[in-house]
């Protein structure tokens, strides 16, 4: 393997977080979304930081301490991802279901295919604040 292949195996581009979540149904038939994993190119994100951001966003107590969540809608989970973007100062979050994540791992013949599959199949949530700041910056010069 040459040096260019080694650099291509860096799993994530700079400033991305991969979030793996699952939709759970309680005994009353209510759906909720729970975060299983969150990691970047350095590895898993610190659980304490994820919990602190969750508590800031969502004040209810967690039912299952092994998962982070209890998001009522996928939109709530996307808002939480915006908080992750701000806290960890990244450009975007790739949001994937646990099922899609597992299927990608099982069906990918190599790391490059896995990386591309996860990025392609995931929902990319962009940093809203960064886009707004860029537009404001450009408007100052071109208006």
Helices and strands as residue ranges (DSSP letters): H 3-8, E 16-25, E 31-40, E 43-44, H 47-57, E 68-71, H 74-88, E 92-97, H 98-107, H 111-121, E 123-126, H 128-142
